[in-house]
Amino acid sequence: MHLQRNQDRELPCRQVLGYSVQGRPIDLWQLTQGVHSLLLIGGVHGNEVEGYDLLERYLAHEGWRSWAGKVTLWMIPRLNPDGCAVGQRLNARGVDLNRNLPTRDWIPTPSEARYSPGAAPASEPETQALLACLAWIQPQLILSAHSCEQNPCVNYNGPARELAEVMAAHNGLPVTDDIGYPTPGSLGTWAGRERGIPTLTLELLRGTPRDPVWQEQAPALQALLEFVASGSHEWPNNEL
Ligand SMILES: [Zn+2]
């Protein structure tokens, strides 16, 4: 993988982070260059179109242009392009990418088939691409956009409560650090709990049409970026 920052490149710039099980490219966009770095991730679960449609719409809408010089904004619109192509949660090998990260609590046996963690931690090419990306860009804040069948929320892991509350003030969703069941091998655990990187998991209500999602969530996303750009957040010191 030969990823480049934007020194000699025009932004926005798209790079290929890696390839899915079926050979689809996993894109990484750098939209702006600034002070604090923020990574937006969509399409971890391919049946959660509400989440990745929101990010792809944000990418197309170009509201992010106002963060140039303030925030280094990265986006992986679809981490699981194979799942997104057919509308399934799991990747093409039947693995839940949000249970496949090499966390201390990774377990080989899922509580349900839809949480299949893979043959080993980081066994999947999509997970390996994400890990390489995280090590390279060292985000100070991660936001992953998902959807769920009930109890939509702004979930946070690590020192991110204040950031979750900024979003919640605009989208009206409850803030919680506990979604009610264990998530071994998840990004929130790997980045937020184990490394102290503020990590938000936006859980939208499954089945919400795309226009209401956009109307409700785009202001929350912009508010989060405004808060980061304003410099008023106190960042933890951490290294991957
Ligand atoms: Zn999900």
py3Dmol code that shows the C-alpha trace and the ligand (Angstrom):
import py3Dmol

protein = """\
ATOM      1  CA  MET A   1       0.000   0.000   0.000  1.00  0.00           C
ATOM      2  CA  HIS A   2       1.426   3.380  -0.981  1.00  0.00           C
ATOM      3  CA  LEU A   3      -0.700   6.010   0.641  1.00  0.00           C
ATOM      4  CA  GLN A   4       0.201   9.634   0.304  1.00  0.00           C
ATOM      5  CA  ARG A   5      -0.716  12.757   2.116  1.00  0.00           C
ATOM      6  CA  ASN A   6      -1.641  15.743   0.069  1.00  0.00           C
ATOM      7  CA  GLN A   7       1.687  17.584  -0.026  1.00  0.00           C
ATOM      8  CA  ASP A   8       1.825  17.392  -3.771  1.00  0.00           C
ATOM      9  CA  ARG A   9      -1.726  16.416  -4.466  1.00  0.00           C
ATOM     10  CA  GLU A  10      -4.871  18.305  -4.919  1.00  0.00           C
ATOM     11  CA  LEU A  11      -7.671  17.661  -2.476  1.00  0.00           C
ATOM     12  CA  PRO A  12     -10.040  15.958  -2.383  1.00  0.00           C
ATOM     13  CA  CYS A  13      -8.070  12.885  -3.229  1.00  0.00           C
ATOM     14  CA  ARG A  14      -9.143   9.260  -3.440  1.00  0.00           C
ATOM     15  CA  GLN A  15      -6.782   6.409  -2.786  1.00  0.00           C
ATOM     16  CA  VAL A  16      -7.346   2.677  -2.703  1.00  0.00           C
ATOM     17  CA  LEU A  17      -6.710   1.337   0.783  1.00  0.00           C
ATOM     18  CA  GLY A  18      -6.984  -2.287  -0.203  1.00  0.00           C
ATOM     19  CA  TYR A  19      -9.337  -4.790  -1.768  1.00  0.00           C
ATOM     20  CA  SER A  20     -12.285  -6.741  -0.451  1.00  0.00           C
ATOM     21  CA  VAL A  21     -12.590 -10.536  -0.512  1.00  0.00           C
ATOM     22  CA  GLN A  22     -14.188 -10.290  -3.963  1.00  0.00           C
ATOM     23  CA  GLY A  23     -11.627  -7.777  -5.192  1.00  0.00           C
ATOM     24  CA  ARG A  24     -13.616  -4.578  -4.898  1.00  0.00           C
ATOM     25  CA  PRO A  25     -11.511  -1.509  -4.053  1.00  0.00           C
ATOM     26  CA  ILE A  26     -11.885  -0.016  -0.588  1.00  0.00           C
ATOM     27  CA  ASP A  27     -11.589   3.717  -1.076  1.00  0.00           C
ATOM     28  CA  LEU A  28     -10.057   6.208   1.311  1.00  0.00           C
ATOM     29  CA  TRP A  29     -10.805   9.842   0.636  1.00  0.00           C
ATOM     30  CA  GLN A  30      -8.889  12.748   2.046  1.00  0.00           C
ATOM     31  CA  LEU A  31     -11.207  15.717   1.759  1.00  0.00           C
ATOM     32  CA  THR A  32      -9.412  18.479   3.634  1.00  0.00           C
ATOM     33  CA  GLN A  33      -6.147  19.216   5.405  1.00  0.00           C
ATOM     34  CA  GLY A  34      -6.125  20.981   8.752  1.00  0.00           C
ATOM     35  CA  VAL A  35      -5.192  20.611  12.400  1.00  0.00           C
ATOM     36  CA  HIS A  36      -7.113  17.736  13.957  1.00  0.00           C
ATOM     37  CA  SER A  37      -7.742  14.544  12.032  1.00  0.00           C
ATOM     38  CA  LEU A  38     -11.098  12.875  11.816  1.00  0.00           C
ATOM     39  CA  LEU A  39     -11.994   9.629  10.045  1.00  0.00           C
ATOM     40  CA  LEU A  40     -15.541   8.889   8.897  1.00  0.00           C
ATOM     41  CA  ILE A  41     -16.353   5.241   8.133  1.00  0.00           C
ATOM     42  CA  GLY A  42     -19.452   3.860   6.444  1.00  0.00           C
ATOM     43  CA  GLY A  43     -20.611   0.545   5.080  1.00  0.00           C
ATOM     44  CA  VAL A  44     -19.047  -1.670   7.742  1.00  0.00           C
ATOM     45  CA  HIS A  45     -22.309  -3.594   7.555  1.00  0.00           C
ATOM     46  CA  GLY A  46     -23.571  -3.776   3.981  1.00  0.00           C
ATOM     47  CA  ASN A  47     -27.261  -3.880   4.928  1.00  0.00           C
ATOM     48  CA  GLU A  48     -27.019  -0.572   6.816  1.00  0.00           C
ATOM     49  CA  VAL A  49     -27.547   1.711   3.868  1.00  0.00           C
ATOM     50  CA  GLU A  50     -28.746   4.553   6.103  1.00  0.00           C
ATOM     51  CA  GLY A  51     -25.200   4.967   7.427  1.00  0.00           C
ATOM     52  CA  TYR A  52     -23.202   4.735   4.234  1.00  0.00           C
ATOM     53  CA  ASP A  53     -25.706   6.707   2.200  1.00  0.00           C
ATOM     54  CA  LEU A  54     -25.359   9.542   4.712  1.00  0.00           C
ATOM     55  CA  LEU A  55     -21.580   9.598   4.262  1.00  0.00           C
ATOM     56  CA  GLU A  56     -21.715   9.297   0.488  1.00  0.00           C
ATOM     57  CA  ARG A  57     -24.210  12.124   0.377  1.00  0.00           C
ATOM     58  CA  TYR A  58     -21.945  14.202   2.609  1.00  0.00           C
ATOM     59  CA  LEU A  59     -19.068  13.471   0.239  1.00  0.00           C
ATOM     60  CA  ALA A  60     -21.143  14.593  -2.764  1.00  0.00           C
ATOM     61  CA  HIS A  61     -22.723  17.578  -1.038  1.00  0.00           C
ATOM     62  CA  GLU A  62     -19.359  19.226  -0.389  1.00  0.00           C
ATOM     63  CA  GLY A  63     -20.344  20.882   2.895  1.00  0.00           C
ATOM     64  CA  TRP A  64     -16.993  19.536   4.059  1.00  0.00           C
ATOM     65  CA  ARG A  65     -15.195  22.178   2.016  1.00  0.00           C
ATOM     66  CA  SER A  66     -15.639  24.638   4.857  1.00  0.00           C
ATOM     67  CA  TRP A  67     -13.249  22.576   7.026  1.00  0.00           C
ATOM     68  CA  ALA A  68     -10.204  23.131   4.801  1.00  0.00           C
ATOM     69  CA  GLY A  69      -7.356  24.482   6.892  1.00  0.00           C
ATOM     70  CA  LYS A  70      -9.120  23.458  10.081  1.00  0.00           C
ATOM     71  CA  VAL A  71      -9.715  19.711  10.063  1.00  0.00           C
ATOM     72  CA  THR A  72      -7.947  16.891   8.266  1.00  0.00           C
ATOM     73  CA  LEU A  73     -10.987  14.988   7.142  1.00  0.00           C
ATOM     74  CA  TRP A  74     -10.780  11.420   5.893  1.00  0.00           C
ATOM     75  CA  MET A  75     -13.542   9.120   4.761  1.00  0.00           C
ATOM     76  CA  ILE A  76     -13.910   5.431   3.968  1.00  0.00           C
ATOM     77  CA  PRO A  77     -17.433   5.455   2.490  1.00  0.00           C
ATOM     78  CA  ARG A  78     -17.742   1.642   2.253  1.00  0.00           C
ATOM     79  CA  LEU A  79     -15.453  -0.553   4.291  1.00  0.00           C
ATOM     80  CA  ASN A  80     -17.419  -3.628   3.221  1.00  0.00           C
ATOM     81  CA  PRO A  81     -18.068  -3.041  -0.495  1.00  0.00           C
ATOM     82  CA  ASP A  82     -18.976  -6.706  -1.105  1.00  0.00           C
ATOM     83  CA  GLY A  83     -21.650  -6.603   1.589  1.00  0.00           C
ATOM     84  CA  CYS A  84     -22.939  -3.248   0.316  1.00  0.00           C
ATOM     85  CA  ALA A  85     -23.197  -4.651  -3.228  1.00  0.00           C
ATOM     86  CA  VAL A  86     -25.710  -7.274  -2.116  1.00  0.00           C
ATOM     87  CA  GLY A  87     -27.167  -5.603   0.991  1.00  0.00           C
ATOM     88  CA  GLN A  88     -25.783  -8.052   3.512  1.00  0.00           C
ATOM     89  CA  ARG A  89     -24.340  -7.317   6.924  1.00  0.00           C
ATOM     90  CA  LEU A  90     -21.345  -9.646   6.636  1.00  0.00           C
ATOM     91  CA  ASN A  91     -18.445  -9.594   4.194  1.00  0.00           C
ATOM     92  CA  ALA A  92     -18.239 -12.095   1.314  1.00  0.00           C
ATOM     93  CA  ARG A  93     -16.773 -14.735   3.650  1.00  0.00           C
ATOM     94  CA  GLY A  94     -19.617 -14.326   6.123  1.00  0.00           C
ATOM     95  CA  VAL A  95     -17.598 -12.358   8.682  1.00  0.00           C
ATOM     96  CA  ASP A  96     -18.855  -9.415  10.715  1.00  0.00           C
ATOM     97  CA  LEU A  97     -16.138  -6.803  10.189  1.00  0.00           C
ATOM     98  CA  ASN A  98     -17.139  -5.111  13.430  1.00  0.00           C
ATOM     99  CA  ARG A  99     -16.225  -8.294  15.344  1.00  0.00           C
ATOM    100  CA  ASN A 100     -12.997  -9.056  13.486  1.00  0.00           C
ATOM    101  CA  LEU A 101     -10.664  -6.438  14.957  1.00  0.00           C
ATOM    102  CA  PRO A 102      -7.789  -7.722  17.097  1.00  0.00           C
ATOM    103  CA  THR A 103      -9.123  -6.613  20.467  1.00  0.00           C
ATOM    104  CA  ARG A 104      -8.155  -8.203  23.758  1.00  0.00           C
ATOM    105  CA  ASP A 105     -11.695  -9.533  24.102  1.00  0.00           C
ATOM    106  CA  TRP A 106     -11.909 -11.075  20.588  1.00  0.00           C
ATOM    107  CA  ILE A 107     -13.590 -14.471  20.794  1.00  0.00           C
ATOM    108  CA  PRO A 108     -13.836 -17.177  18.114  1.00  0.00           C
ATOM    109  CA  THR A 109     -17.416 -18.128  18.923  1.00  0.00           C
ATOM    110  CA  PRO A 110     -20.175 -15.656  18.077  1.00  0.00           C
ATOM    111  CA  SER A 111     -23.323 -15.315  20.147  1.00  0.00           C
ATOM    112  CA  GLU A 112     -25.272 -15.342  16.856  1.00  0.00           C
ATOM    113  CA  ALA A 113     -24.254 -16.143  13.261  1.00  0.00           C
ATOM    114  CA  ARG A 114     -24.660 -12.512  12.247  1.00  0.00           C
ATOM    115  CA  TYR A 115     -21.819 -11.617  14.618  1.00  0.00           C
ATOM    116  CA  SER A 116     -19.381 -14.140  13.124  1.00  0.00           C
ATOM    117  CA  PRO A 117     -15.908 -12.884  14.156  1.00  0.00           C
ATOM    118  CA  GLY A 118     -13.856 -14.664  11.463  1.00  0.00           C
ATOM    119  CA  ALA A 119     -11.282 -17.434  11.724  1.00  0.00           C
ATOM    120  CA  ALA A 120      -8.843 -15.216  13.629  1.00  0.00           C
ATOM    121  CA  PRO A 121      -8.519 -11.569  14.664  1.00  0.00           C
ATOM    122  CA  ALA A 122      -7.954  -9.385  11.589  1.00  0.00           C
ATOM    123  CA  SER A 123      -8.419 -12.392   9.303  1.00  0.00           C
ATOM    124  CA  GLU A 124     -10.310 -10.346   6.709  1.00  0.00           C
ATOM    125  CA  PRO A 125      -8.737  -8.127   4.036  1.00  0.00           C
ATOM    126  CA  GLU A 126     -11.195  -5.340   4.847  1.00  0.00           C
ATOM    127  CA  THR A 127     -10.061  -5.369   8.497  1.00  0.00           C
ATOM    128  CA  GLN A 128      -6.416  -5.385   7.446  1.00  0.00           C
ATOM    129  CA  ALA A 129      -7.052  -2.382   5.209  1.00  0.00           C
ATOM    130  CA  LEU A 130      -8.737  -0.524   8.063  1.00  0.00           C
ATOM    131  CA  LEU A 131      -5.901  -1.285  10.478  1.00  0.00           C
ATOM    132  CA  ALA A 132      -3.293  -0.100   7.985  1.00  0.00           C
ATOM    133  CA  CYS A 133      -5.305   3.063   7.451  1.00  0.00           C
ATOM    134  CA  LEU A 134      -5.631   3.757  11.191  1.00  0.00           C
ATOM    135  CA  ALA A 135      -1.907   3.234  11.754  1.00  0.00           C
ATOM    136  CA  TRP A 136      -1.091   5.531   8.876  1.00  0.00           C
ATOM    137  CA  ILE A 137      -3.471   8.445   9.378  1.00  0.00           C
ATOM    138  CA  GLN A 138      -3.588   8.284  13.205  1.00  0.00           C
ATOM    139  CA  PRO A 139      -7.066   9.804  13.509  1.00  0.00           C
ATOM    140  CA  GLN A 140      -7.854  11.734  16.663  1.00  0.00           C
ATOM    141  CA  LEU A 141     -11.537  11.033  16.244  1.00  0.00           C
ATOM    142  CA  ILE A 142     -13.385   8.232  14.477  1.00  0.00           C
ATOM    143  CA  LEU A 143     -17.040   8.263  13.498  1.00  0.00           C
ATOM    144  CA  SER A 144     -18.587   5.094  12.109  1.00  0.00           C
ATOM    145  CA  ALA A 145     -22.101   5.320  10.638  1.00  0.00           C
ATOM    146  CA  HIS A 146     -24.361   2.292  11.121  1.00  0.00           C
ATOM    147  CA  SER A 147     -28.066   1.554  11.449  1.00  0.00           C
ATOM    148  CA  CYS A 148     -30.022  -0.638  13.828  1.00  0.00           C
ATOM    149  CA  GLU A 149     -33.530  -2.066  14.134  1.00  0.00           C
ATOM    150  CA  GLN A 150     -34.293  -0.374  17.429  1.00  0.00           C
ATOM    151  CA  ASN A 151     -32.808   2.111  19.881  1.00  0.00           C
ATOM    152  CA  PRO A 152     -30.941   4.451  17.514  1.00  0.00           C
ATOM    153  CA  CYS A 153     -28.286   6.386  19.395  1.00  0.00           C
ATOM    154  CA  VAL A 154     -24.953   8.127  19.356  1.00  0.00           C
ATOM    155  CA  ASN A 155     -22.774   5.465  20.922  1.00  0.00           C
ATOM    156  CA  TYR A 156     -19.307   6.419  22.104  1.00  0.00           C
ATOM    157  CA  ASN A 157     -16.206   4.616  23.288  1.00  0.00           C
ATOM    158  CA  GLY A 158     -13.154   6.185  24.809  1.00  0.00           C
ATOM    159  CA  PRO A 159     -13.091   9.857  25.796  1.00  0.00           C
ATOM    160  CA  ALA A 160     -15.834  10.945  23.411  1.00  0.00           C
ATOM    161  CA  ARG A 161     -18.886  11.742  25.500  1.00  0.00           C
ATOM    162  CA  GLU A 162     -18.652  15.480  24.870  1.00  0.00           C
ATOM    163  CA  LEU A 163     -18.321  14.864  21.127  1.00  0.00           C
ATOM    164  CA  ALA A 164     -21.319  12.518  21.149  1.00  0.00           C
ATOM    165  CA  GLU A 165     -23.343  15.178  22.945  1.00  0.00           C
ATOM    166  CA  VAL A 166     -22.529  17.742  20.267  1.00  0.00           C
ATOM    167  CA  MET A 167     -24.078  15.446  17.659  1.00  0.00           C
ATOM    168  CA  ALA A 168     -26.997  14.545  19.897  1.00  0.00           C
ATOM    169  CA  ALA A 169     -27.867  18.206  20.396  1.00  0.00           C
ATOM    170  CA  HIS A 170     -28.549  18.358  16.665  1.00  0.00           C
ATOM    171  CA  ASN A 171     -30.038  14.962  15.831  1.00  0.00           C
ATOM    172  CA  GLY A 172     -31.960  14.356  19.033  1.00  0.00           C
ATOM    173  CA  LEU A 173     -30.600  10.836  19.537  1.00  0.00           C
ATOM    174  CA  PRO A 174     -29.698   9.555  22.990  1.00  0.00           C
ATOM    175  CA  VAL A 175     -26.028   9.340  23.932  1.00  0.00           C
ATOM    176  CA  THR A 176     -24.781   6.079  25.379  1.00  0.00           C
ATOM    177  CA  ASP A 177     -21.538   4.228  25.989  1.00  0.00           C
ATOM    178  CA  ASP A 178     -23.349   0.908  26.245  1.00  0.00           C
ATOM    179  CA  ILE A 179     -25.529  -0.497  23.471  1.00  0.00           C
ATOM    180  CA  GLY A 180     -26.729  -3.272  25.729  1.00  0.00           C
ATOM    181  CA  TYR A 181     -24.741  -6.265  24.516  1.00  0.00           C
ATOM    182  CA  PRO A 182     -21.047  -7.138  24.268  1.00  0.00           C
ATOM    183  CA  THR A 183     -19.207  -6.262  21.056  1.00  0.00           C
ATOM    184  CA  PRO A 184     -15.854  -8.120  21.137  1.00  0.00           C
ATOM    185  CA  GLY A 185     -13.660  -7.304  18.164  1.00  0.00           C
ATOM    186  CA  SER A 186     -15.476  -4.048  17.447  1.00  0.00           C
ATOM    187  CA  LEU A 187     -13.924  -0.787  16.326  1.00  0.00           C
ATOM    188  CA  GLY A 188     -15.288   0.970  19.427  1.00  0.00           C
ATOM    189  CA  THR A 189     -13.430  -1.490  21.605  1.00  0.00           C
ATOM    190  CA  TRP A 190     -10.226  -1.541  19.559  1.00  0.00           C
ATOM    191  CA  ALA A 191      -9.895   2.220  19.127  1.00  0.00           C
ATOM    192  CA  GLY A 192     -12.002   3.734  21.889  1.00  0.00           C
ATOM    193  CA  ARG A 193     -11.701   1.403  24.834  1.00  0.00           C
ATOM    194  CA  GLU A 194      -8.252  -0.058  24.244  1.00  0.00           C
ATOM    195  CA  ARG A 195      -6.426   2.922  22.732  1.00  0.00           C
ATOM    196  CA  GLY A 196      -8.301   5.916  24.076  1.00  0.00           C
ATOM    197  CA  ILE A 197      -9.129   7.281  20.616  1.00  0.00           C
ATOM    198  CA  PRO A 198     -12.491   9.044  20.799  1.00  0.00           C
ATOM    199  CA  THR A 199     -14.809   6.805  18.764  1.00  0.00           C
ATOM    200  CA  LEU A 200     -18.414   7.524  17.878  1.00  0.00           C
ATOM    201  CA  THR A 201     -20.798   4.945  16.442  1.00  0.00           C
ATOM    202  CA  LEU A 202     -23.806   6.657  14.956  1.00  0.00           C
ATOM    203  CA  GLU A 203     -26.654   4.141  15.023  1.00  0.00           C
ATOM    204  CA  LEU A 204     -29.484   5.358  12.775  1.00  0.00           C
ATOM    205  CA  LEU A 205     -32.904   3.775  12.695  1.00  0.00           C
ATOM    206  CA  ARG A 206     -33.052   1.089   9.996  1.00  0.00           C
ATOM    207  CA  GLY A 207     -35.588   1.849   7.287  1.00  0.00           C
ATOM    208  CA  THR A 208     -35.494   5.631   7.627  1.00  0.00           C
ATOM    209  CA  PRO A 209     -35.755   7.073   4.089  1.00  0.00           C
ATOM    210  CA  ARG A 210     -32.660   8.822   2.842  1.00  0.00           C
ATOM    211  CA  ASP A 211     -34.012  12.371   2.804  1.00  0.00           C
ATOM    212  CA  PRO A 212     -35.007  12.422   6.485  1.00  0.00           C
ATOM    213  CA  VAL A 213     -31.658  10.812   7.363  1.00  0.00           C
ATOM    214  CA  TRP A 214     -29.886  13.586   5.515  1.00  0.00           C
ATOM    215  CA  GLN A 215     -32.036  16.354   7.001  1.00  0.00           C
ATOM    216  CA  GLU A 216     -31.575  15.044  10.539  1.00  0.00           C
ATOM    217  CA  GLN A 217     -27.959  13.941  10.414  1.00  0.00           C
ATOM    218  CA  ALA A 218     -26.103  16.357   8.131  1.00  0.00           C
ATOM    219  CA  PRO A 219     -26.469  19.224  10.658  1.00  0.00           C
ATOM    220  CA  ALA A 220     -25.222  16.903  13.421  1.00  0.00           C
ATOM    221  CA  LEU A 221     -22.203  15.954  11.326  1.00  0.00           C
ATOM    222  CA  GLN A 222     -21.454  19.579  10.524  1.00  0.00           C
ATOM    223  CA  ALA A 223     -21.836  20.517  14.193  1.00  0.00           C
ATOM    224  CA  LEU A 224     -19.339  17.840  15.162  1.00  0.00           C
ATOM    225  CA  LEU A 225     -16.850  19.146  12.621  1.00  0.00           C
ATOM    226  CA  GLU A 226     -17.474  22.723  13.706  1.00  0.00           C
ATOM    227  CA  PHE A 227     -16.737  21.698  17.282  1.00  0.00           C
ATOM    228  CA  VAL A 228     -13.521  19.963  16.238  1.00  0.00           C
ATOM    229  CA  ALA A 229     -12.530  22.922  14.037  1.00  0.00           C
ATOM    230  CA  SER A 230     -13.184  25.412  16.835  1.00  0.00           C
ATOM    231  CA  GLY A 231     -10.386  23.887  18.883  1.00  0.00           C
ATOM    232  CA  SER A 232     -12.512  23.824  22.011  1.00  0.00           C
ATOM    233  CA  HIS A 233     -12.215  20.094  22.531  1.00  0.00           C
ATOM    234  CA  GLU A 234      -9.452  18.817  24.793  1.00  0.00           C
ATOM    235  CA  TRP A 235      -7.813  15.895  23.046  1.00  0.00           C
ATOM    236  CA  PRO A 236      -6.303  12.944  24.831  1.00  0.00           C
ATOM    237  CA  ASN A 237      -2.696  12.065  24.122  1.00  0.00           C
ATOM    238  CA  ASN A 238      -2.520   8.696  22.506  1.00  0.00           C
ATOM    239  CA  GLU A 239      -0.592   6.730  19.964  1.00  0.00           C
ATOM    240  CA  LEU A 240      -1.555   3.669  18.052  1.00  0.00           C
TER     241      LEU A 240
END
"""
ligand_1 = """\
1
ZN
Zn -23.738 -1.930 11.995
"""
view = py3Dmol.view(width=600, height=400)
view.addModel(protein, "pdb")
view.setStyle({"model": 0}, {"cartoon": {"style": "trace"}})
view.addModel(ligand_1, "xyz")
view.setStyle({"model": 1}, {"stick": {}})
view.zoomTo()
view.show()
